[in-house]
Amino acid sequence: MKNCKTAFLSITVALSVGASLGTSAASAASISRSIEVSGGPAAVWSVIGAFCAIKDWLPPVGICIEDGKTPQTRTLVTKDGKASFVEKQTARSDADHSYSYAFVSSPLPVTNYASTIKVTAKGEGISVITWTGTYTPDAGKEKDASEALNGVYDAGLASIKAKFTK
């Protein structure tokens, strides 16, 4: 990517579909998005790093409820109340400005979804937020899964970027 102070959005989506004994079976897929924001990693992390802070930067999320256990589990309910997600935090490093989580339950047509959000320094007062995930799309729902996750990642990162635009 070019070194510049303007935002960038890298799009790396890999989706593979395999065949097994003449029938289609979905295989693992991955998604990765990154965006630059104004602010050092600690400042950015202070806004997005709390496990339930996602309700403040992911537009479809209306409610986030944490269970208070370790590892934490959060329940996300969309603003329209039509969908809910249960996600378990699987790793966390405030020093490295990152956390990972996995779906416990989700209305999306995926299984084995695991994701990491990480903030890194790019230069003086500039950070890069990288959101990556791996999942297995349900057979026959590969396009739906990819489109849904692409939309979520893009909307979330755009919302974070807006919070740090001067």
C-alpha positions as CSV (number, residue, x, y, z in Angstrom):
1,M,0.0,0.0,0.0
2,K,1.1,3.5,-0.6
3,N,2.4,5.6,2.3
4,C,0.0,8.4,2.7
5,K,-2.1,10.1,5.3
6,T,-5.4,9.4,3.5
7,A,-7.5,6.5,4.5
8,F,-7.0,3.3,2.7
9,L,-9.1,0.2,2.7
10,S,-7.4,-3.0,1.7
11,I,-9.6,-5.7,0.5
12,T,-8.4,-9.2,0.7
13,V,-11.2,-11.7,0.6
14,A,-10.4,-15.3,-0.1
15,L,-13.3,-17.7,-0.7
16,S,-12.7,-21.2,-1.9
17,V,-15.2,-23.8,-2.7
18,G,-14.2,-27.5,-2.9
19,A,-15.8,-30.6,-4.2
20,S,-16.0,-33.8,-2.3
21,L,-17.1,-37.0,-4.0
22,G,-19.0,-35.0,-6.6
23,T,-20.9,-32.8,-4.2
24,S,-20.1,-29.3,-3.4
25,A,-18.8,-28.6,0.1
26,A,-17.8,-25.2,1.3
27,S,-14.3,-24.9,2.6
28,A,-12.7,-22.4,4.9
29,A,-12.7,-18.7,3.8
30,S,-11.1,-15.6,5.1
31,I,-11.7,-11.9,5.2
32,S,-9.4,-9.0,6.0
33,R,-9.9,-5.3,6.1
34,S,-7.7,-2.5,7.2
35,I,-8.1,1.2,7.5
36,E,-5.9,4.1,8.6
37,V,-7.1,6.6,11.3
38,S,-5.7,9.7,12.9
39,G,-4.6,8.9,16.4
40,G,-2.0,6.7,18.2
41,P,-2.8,3.1,18.9
42,A,-3.5,3.8,22.6
43,A,-6.0,6.5,21.8
44,V,-7.7,4.4,19.2
45,W,-7.8,1.4,21.5
46,S,-9.4,3.4,24.2
47,V,-12.3,4.0,21.9
48,I,-12.7,0.6,20.3
49,G,-10.9,-1.9,22.6
50,A,-13.5,-2.6,25.2
51,F,-15.3,-5.9,24.2
52,C,-18.7,-4.2,24.2
53,A,-17.5,-1.0,22.5
54,I,-18.5,-2.6,19.3
55,K,-22.0,-1.2,19.9
56,D,-20.5,2.3,19.5
57,W,-18.8,1.6,16.2
58,L,-20.7,-1.1,14.4
59,P,-23.7,0.6,12.9
60,P,-26.2,-2.4,12.9
61,V,-25.6,-3.1,16.6
62,G,-28.1,-1.6,19.0
63,I,-27.3,-3.5,22.2
64,C,-24.3,-5.3,23.6
65,I,-24.6,-7.3,26.8
66,E,-21.5,-8.8,28.5
67,D,-21.8,-11.8,30.8
68,G,-19.0,-10.6,33.1
69,K,-17.3,-14.0,33.0
70,T,-13.7,-14.9,31.9
71,P,-13.4,-15.3,29.1
72,Q,-16.1,-12.8,28.3
73,T,-19.1,-13.5,26.2
74,R,-21.1,-10.7,24.6
75,T,-24.6,-10.8,23.1
76,L,-25.2,-8.3,20.3
77,V,-28.7,-7.4,19.2
78,T,-29.3,-5.5,16.0
79,K,-31.0,-2.1,16.2
80,D,-34.1,-3.5,14.6
81,G,-34.2,-6.3,17.1
82,K,-34.4,-8.9,14.3
83,A,-31.0,-10.6,14.9
84,S,-28.7,-11.5,17.7
85,F,-25.2,-12.8,17.9
86,V,-23.4,-14.5,20.8
87,E,-19.6,-14.1,20.7
88,K,-16.9,-15.4,23.1
89,Q,-13.6,-13.5,23.5
90,T,-10.9,-16.0,22.8
91,A,-7.8,-13.8,23.3
92,R,-7.0,-10.3,24.4
93,S,-3.9,-8.1,24.7
94,D,-4.4,-4.6,25.7
95,A,-0.6,-4.1,25.4
96,D,-0.8,-5.2,21.7
97,H,-4.2,-3.4,21.2
98,S,-6.0,-6.5,20.0
99,Y,-8.6,-9.0,20.8
100,S,-10.0,-12.2,19.2
101,Y,-13.4,-13.7,19.4
102,A,-15.5,-16.5,17.9
103,F,-19.2,-16.9,17.2
104,V,-21.1,-19.0,19.7
105,S,-24.3,-18.4,17.7
106,S,-25.1,-16.3,14.8
107,P,-27.9,-15.9,12.1
108,L,-25.2,-15.7,9.4
109,P,-24.8,-18.7,7.1
110,V,-21.4,-19.6,8.6
111,T,-19.7,-22.0,11.0
112,N,-16.3,-21.8,12.7
113,Y,-16.2,-18.0,12.6
114,A,-13.2,-16.6,14.4
115,S,-12.0,-13.0,14.2
116,T,-9.3,-10.6,15.4
117,I,-9.3,-6.8,15.7
118,K,-5.9,-5.2,16.1
119,V,-4.6,-1.6,16.2
120,T,-1.0,-0.9,15.1
121,A,1.1,2.3,14.7
122,K,1.8,3.4,11.2
123,G,3.6,6.6,11.9
124,E,3.3,9.7,14.1
125,G,-0.3,10.0,15.1
126,I,-1.6,7.4,12.5
127,S,-2.8,4.0,13.3
128,V,-4.0,1.1,11.2
129,I,-7.0,-1.0,12.4
130,T,-7.0,-4.5,10.9
131,W,-10.0,-6.7,11.2
132,T,-9.5,-10.3,10.1
133,G,-11.7,-13.4,10.2
134,T,-11.9,-17.0,9.1
135,Y,-15.1,-19.0,8.7
136,T,-16.7,-21.8,6.8
137,P,-19.7,-20.7,4.8
138,D,-22.7,-22.9,4.7
139,A,-22.9,-25.0,1.5
140,G,-24.7,-23.1,-1.2
141,K,-24.5,-19.9,0.9
142,E,-20.9,-18.9,0.1
143,K,-21.9,-15.6,-1.7
144,D,-24.4,-14.7,1.1
145,A,-21.8,-15.3,3.8
146,S,-19.1,-13.3,1.9
147,E,-21.5,-10.4,1.2
148,A,-22.7,-10.2,4.8
149,L,-19.3,-10.2,6.3
150,N,-17.9,-7.8,3.8
151,G,-20.7,-5.4,4.6
152,V,-20.2,-5.7,8.4
153,Y,-16.4,-5.2,8.2
154,D,-16.7,-2.2,5.8
155,A,-19.4,-0.5,7.8
156,G,-17.6,-1.0,11.1
157,L,-14.3,0.3,9.9
158,A,-15.9,3.3,8.1
159,S,-17.7,4.1,11.4
160,I,-14.4,3.9,13.3
161,K,-12.7,6.1,10.7
162,A,-15.5,8.7,11.1
163,K,-14.8,8.9,14.9
164,F,-11.2,9.8,14.2
165,T,-11.7,12.2,11.3
166,K,-10.6,15.7,12.3
